[in-house]
């Protein structure tokens, strides 16, 4: 049995089902199952091997996975053999990247991509269809959610130091890549894709928001700032309860109409990150983000509101249409904050 199958076959406990059902009006069974998998992963996943921190891989709609690069071996420059993201992952000149949240193991990310981003068009349930292979960039689970949350707080600190010009960009880039290898992988694969003239659709969840915002802000400042206009014209963001504000992506050059930003107003990560924090208030942001990480460590049962399955479900319209799908198909971005 594959890891993907094992994750998908898990059965939620009665307690998890009741918590999900109590969160809003009668979520479908499959939503509650996805929520339970997410909650269990957040609380029980052991630390993963360092070699999967920032791992870059290609996942096909049939569940096959091909490892493309380990983070230490990615580069912002296009290798002589061509971009790390192969041609078979490009459709209509677009690459599709998914950056996951904190303390999710690799099998959980595989499962999320399979069910939520590569759902069949004719019967998508709550998910959507990318209609192409998805490039996964894996944040990886550390010792616990509190430690992982602190790492994301550090990413936010580097982001504000960059935005405030507090340190030379080269120092921030080196330090950020050392402390969070996923930032390096996002930076390098996005920059390679833009250099190759490709469009980039990034879907991200939770801590993946801070990592992506930092990576994009770095790219936007490099080479005299010439990449900011490239980001404006070629990058789109699907932000699922991100640990970054809408404006943090705009500052990097992403157009407002190219961002779909959605979360529950009861989500502690949303409460932390949705309001843009000026660089001058970096200390406040670090304190608040560390507090969220500690909350996740000692209160792992945070309920369904931060789970990707729940977020996708709450975005569905009463007629069964999915605005997230419309955005991925080229529609204008928006903000959907639900209760």
C-alpha positions, -999 to 999 in steps of 0.1 A, spaced: 0 0 0 14 34 -9 17 62 15 -9 81 -5 -34 52 -1 -26 48 35 -34 84 43 -66 84 22 -78 52 39 -77 65 74 -110 66 94 -117 96 116 -126 91 152 -160 99 166 -146 129 184 -131 143 152 -163 138 133 -183 156 160 -159 185 162 -161 189 124 -199 186 123 -202 212 151 -181 237 132 -208 246 107 -239 232 91 -234 195 83 -201 192 65 -200 162 42 -184 130 56 -154 134 33 -147 169 46 -147 157 82 -124 128 72 -100 153 56 -101 175 87 -94 146 110 -64 135 89 -51 171 90 -56 174 128 -40 140 135 -10 149 113 -6 182 131 -5 166 165 12 132 160 36 135 130 72 128 142 101 149 129 109 141 93 144 135 78 163 167 69 165 154 33 128 161 27 129 197 40 123 218 9 119 187 -13 107 194 -48 87 168 -66 62 163 -94 29 146 -87 7 133 -114 -31 130 -113 -29 92 -110 -8 96 -78 26 89 -92 54 110 -77 88 118 -91 114 136 -70 130 165 -89 154 181 -65 165 181 -29 167 217 -15 205 219 -13 207 212 -50 182 237 -63 195 268 -80 179 301 -92 197 297 -125 184 274 -152 207 243 -154 223 234 -186 199 205 -189 169 228 -186 146 239 -158 142 216 -128 104 216 -135 101 194 -166 81 201 -197 55 175 -189 45 196 -159 38 227 -180 4 232 -195 -5 263 -215 29 277 -204 19 274 -167 36 255 -139 15 248 -108 33 247 -74 18 237 -40 36 247 -8 22 230 23 18 242 59 36 234 91 40 199 106 25 179 78 43 149 67 51 141 30 22 116 27 -2 142 39 9 167 13 6 140 -14 -30 134 -2 -39 170 -2 -26 175 -38 -44 143 -49 -78 151 -35 -79 189 -34 -59 201 -64 -61 171 -88 -98 162 -83 -116 150 -115 -134 178 -133 -166 158 -136 -168 149 -99 -145 172 -80 -163 169 -46 -149 199 -27 -117 200 -46 -105 215 -78 -86 204 -109 -53 219 -118 -55 199 -150 -18 192 -150 9 177 -128 15 196 -95 49 205 -83 50 199 -45 75 219 -23 75 202 11 80 223 42 85 191 63 77 184 99 101 194 126 101 182 162 67 196 169 42 222 157 56 248 182 91 245 167 77 247 132 56 277 141 88 294 155 105 287 122 77 304 103 79 334 128 116 337 118 106 337 81 82 366 89 111 383 107 133 380 76 104 392 54 100 424 75 138 430 77 138 427 39 109 451 34 124 476 59 159 474 44 172 466 78 200 443 65 216 437 32 195 414 10 224 389 6 226 384 44 188 379 47 187 355 18 216 334 31 201 333 66 166 325 54 177 297 32 197 282 61 168 284 86 141 272 62 150 252 32 115 254 17 121 292 12 151 283 -9 132 258 -30 103 282 -36 127 310 -45 148 289 -69 119 271 -87 99 302 -91 128 322 -104 138 294 -128 103 292 -141 101 330 -146 135 330 -163 122 303 -187 93 326 -196 67 304 -178 37 315 -158 36 304 -122 4 295 -103 13 289 -66 -12 274 -42 -1 276 -5 -14 268 29 -6 282 63 32 285 69 37 280 31 23 316 29 52 331 49 77 310 29 62 320 -4 59 357 5 95 358 16 108 340 -15 88 363 -38 100 395 -20 136 383 -24 131 377 -61 115 411 -65 146 428 -51 172 409 -70 191 421 -101 181 457 -96 145 449 -91 138 438 -126 119 407 -115 92 426 -98 75 434 -131 79 398 -142 62 386 -110 34 411 -117 28 397 -151 34 360 -145 26 349 -109 -8 341 -94 -14 331 -58 -41 309 -42 -36 316 -5 -53 292 19 -52 306 55 -17 319 48 8 330 75 12 362 55 -10 392 46 -25 400 12 -3 430 10 29 410 16 23 393 -18 14 427 -34 46 442 -21 65 415 -41 47 426 -72 18 402 -74 -13 420 -88 -44 423 -66 -65 405 -93 -39 376 -92 -45 367 -56 -73 346 -41 -70 349 -3 -93 328 19 -96 318 55 -119 315 85 -121 346 107 -118 322 137 -85 308 125 -56 318 148 -33 320 118 -57 343 100 -59 365 132 -21 367 133 -13 373 96 -42 389 77 -34 425 86 -2 438 70 25 446 96 49 475 87 85 466 91 88 490 120 65 467 140 85 435 134 90 428 171 52 427 176 48 403 146 75 379 159 59 378 194 24 371 180 36 345 155 56 326 182 25 327 204 5 310 176 31 283 173 30 277 210 -8 275 208 -6 249 181 20 229 202 -1 228 234 -36 229 218 -31 208 186 -69 202 185 -75 236 169 -107 224 152 -114 222 115 -111 259 106 -75 258 95 -77 225 76 -74 227 38 -105 204 33 -126 227 54 -114 258 36 -122 243 2 -156 233 14 -165 267 28 -156 283 -5 -182 263 -24 -213 282 -36 -248 268 -28 -252 258 -64 -221 236 -61 -198 259 -81 -163 264 -68 -148 300 -70 -113 286 -64 -117 266 -96 -128 297 -114 -97 315 -102 -74 287 -112 -90 287 -146 -79 324 -150 -106 343 -132 -99 374 -111 -87 370 -76 -107 380 -45 -108 377 -7 -132 352 9 -132 354 47 -158 331 62 -171 326 97 
